Amino acid sequence: MKCSICKNKVNETFLKKIIGTYIKDKKGKRLPICSKCQTKFNNDKEKMIAEIK
């Protein structure tokens, strides 16, 4: 699975849960975000969505 912002691989735990988060865009699609991008944008959903487009 790849991060929607930086296109790097999102790390997973042994139970296949991602180390990061999912955000939903305006269409309702779930997009994975890595933990590095989360800290880069200070967990601000609006900034992360703006960076994807």
MONORZI-V680811 format. One record per residue. N is the residue number from 1. RES is the residue in one small letter. PSI is psi as a letter, one per 40 degrees, with the letter a starting at -180 (NA if undefined). NEAR is the number of other ideal C-beta (glycine too) atoms within 8 Angstrom. Layout:
BEGIN
n=<N:N>
res=<RES:RES>
psi=<PSI:PSI>
near=<NEAR:NEAR>
END
This chain:
BEGIN
n=<1:2:3:4:5:6:7:8:9:10:11:12:13:14:15:16:17:18:19:20:21:22:23:24:25:26:27:28:29:30:31:32:33:34:35:36:37:38:39:40:41:42:43:44:45:46:47:48:49:50:51:52:53>
res=<m:k:c:s:i:c:k:n:k:v:n:e:t:f:l:k:k:i:i:g:t:y:i:k:d:k:k:g:k:r:l:p:i:c:s:k:c:q:t:k:f:n:n:d:k:e:k:m:i:a:e:i:k>
psi=<i:i:h:e:d:e:e:i:h:h:i:i:i:e:e:f:i:i:g:a:i:i:i:h:a:d:e:e:h:h:h:i:h:i:d:d:d:d:d:d:e:f:f:h:d:d:d:d:d:d:d:d:NA>
near=<6:8:14:8:10:7:6:8:6:13:8:9:7:4:4:5:6:11:9:13:7:9:10:7:9:4:4:5:6:6:10:13:14:14:8:9:14:12:8:6:10:6:6:7:7:6:9:14:11:7:9:9:4>
END
